[in-house]
């Protein structure tokens, strides 16, 4: 029996959102041709955790970033995830809504390799790009 199972009910055309810190060089790099900021493979990879994303059609930008006032959002399609050899797995994430799912690698621990994360980052597009200085009061802060 497989440890993980791809959720085929998630359409290949579904847009998935990932929160990233735009001022973190592990998450963002400059495009060598345009000089514009681009998501880096680190935006999709953690050495200890499976990558979580949100299904865009089930949330709003405000809700998705409610507890993450310094974060930006990048988007990819479910098709891109599957073309990278990964699966989309619904797994209840504590303190998160129904829109949250995991991107799971084919290896046993499910954590994305650098190559898999790079494939996702190369195809990701900015949904919301912002840099909020660490000393500034974040937007929507009470």
C-alpha positions in Angstrom: 0.0 0.0 0.0 1.3 3.5 -1.0 2.1 5.9 1.8 0.7 8.8 -0.2 -2.0 9.0 -2.8 -2.5 11.7 -5.3 -5.9 13.4 -5.0 -7.3 13.1 -8.5 -10.3 15.2 -7.6 -8.0 18.3 -7.7 -8.1 19.4 -11.3 -4.8 20.0 -13.2 -6.0 23.5 -13.9 -6.5 24.4 -10.3 -4.3 27.2 -9.1 -2.3 26.6 -6.0 -0.8 29.3 -3.8 2.4 29.2 -1.7 3.3 31.8 0.8 6.9 33.1 0.5 9.0 35.8 2.1 10.0 38.2 -0.6 13.0 39.5 1.3 14.4 36.0 2.0 17.2 35.0 -0.5 16.2 31.3 0.2 12.8 32.1 -1.3 13.5 34.7 -3.9 16.3 35.4 -6.4 16.8 37.9 -9.2 16.1 36.8 -12.7 19.5 36.9 -14.5 18.0 38.3 -17.7 15.3 40.8 -16.4 16.7 41.5 -13.0 13.2 41.1 -11.6 12.5 39.0 -8.5 11.7 35.3 -9.1 10.7 32.6 -6.7 13.7 30.4 -5.8 13.5 26.6 -5.1 13.7 27.3 -1.4 10.2 28.8 -1.6 8.9 25.3 -2.2 11.3 23.3 -0.1 11.8 22.6 3.6 14.4 20.1 4.9 12.0 19.0 7.6 8.4 19.4 6.4 6.2 18.5 3.5 5.3 21.5 1.4 1.8 23.0 2.0 -0.1 25.1 -0.5 -3.6 26.6 -0.7 -6.2 25.9 -3.3 -6.8 29.5 -4.6 -10.5 28.9 -5.5 -11.2 28.0 -1.9 -9.7 31.1 -0.2 -9.0 34.8 -0.6 -5.6 36.6 -0.5 -6.7 38.2 2.8 -7.6 34.9 4.4 -4.6 33.1 3.1 -2.2 35.7 4.5 -4.2 36.5 7.7 -1.5 35.1 10.0 1.4 35.9 7.6 1.5 39.7 7.3 5.0 39.8 5.8 4.5 37.1 3.2 3.9 37.3 -0.6 2.1 34.7 -2.7 3.2 32.7 -5.7 0.9 30.5 -7.8 1.4 27.3 -9.8 -1.1 24.9 -11.3 -1.7 21.4 -10.1 -0.6 20.3 -13.5 2.9 21.8 -12.9 3.1 19.9 -9.6 2.2 16.6 -11.3 4.5 17.2 -14.2 7.3 17.6 -11.7 6.6 14.1 -10.5 4.9 15.1 -7.3 1.4 14.4 -5.8 -1.3 16.6 -4.3 -2.5 15.1 -1.0 -5.4 16.3 1.1 -4.4 16.0 4.7 -6.0 18.1 7.4 -3.4 20.7 8.5 -3.9 21.9 12.1 -5.1 25.5 12.3 -5.6 25.8 8.5 -8.8 25.7 6.4 -10.0 23.2 3.8 -8.1 24.9 1.1 -4.7 23.6 2.4 -3.2 20.6 0.8 0.3 19.1 0.6 2.7 18.8 -2.4 4.3 15.4 -1.7 7.4 14.0 -3.4 7.6 10.4 -4.6 10.3 9.6 -2.0 9.2 7.9 1.3 9.3 11.0 3.5 7.4 13.1 1.0 9.8 16.1 1.2 10.6 17.7 -2.1 14.1 17.4 -3.5 16.0 20.4 -4.7 15.3 19.4 -8.3 11.5 19.0 -7.7 11.4 22.4 -5.9 13.3 24.0 -8.7 10.8 22.7 -11.3 8.0 24.3 -9.3 9.8 27.6 -8.8 10.7 27.9 -12.4 7.0 27.8 -13.4 5.6 29.8 -10.4 4.1 33.3 -11.0 3.6 36.1 -8.5 0.1 36.5 -7.3 1.1 39.1 -4.7 4.6 40.5 -4.3 5.5 42.7 -1.4 8.4 43.4 0.9 7.4 44.4 4.4 10.4 45.5 6.5 10.8 43.5 9.7 10.7 46.7 11.8 7.6 48.1 10.1 4.1 47.5 11.3 2.7 44.8 9.0 -0.4 45.6 6.9 -3.6 44.8 8.7 -1.8 44.7 12.1 -4.0 45.5 15.0 
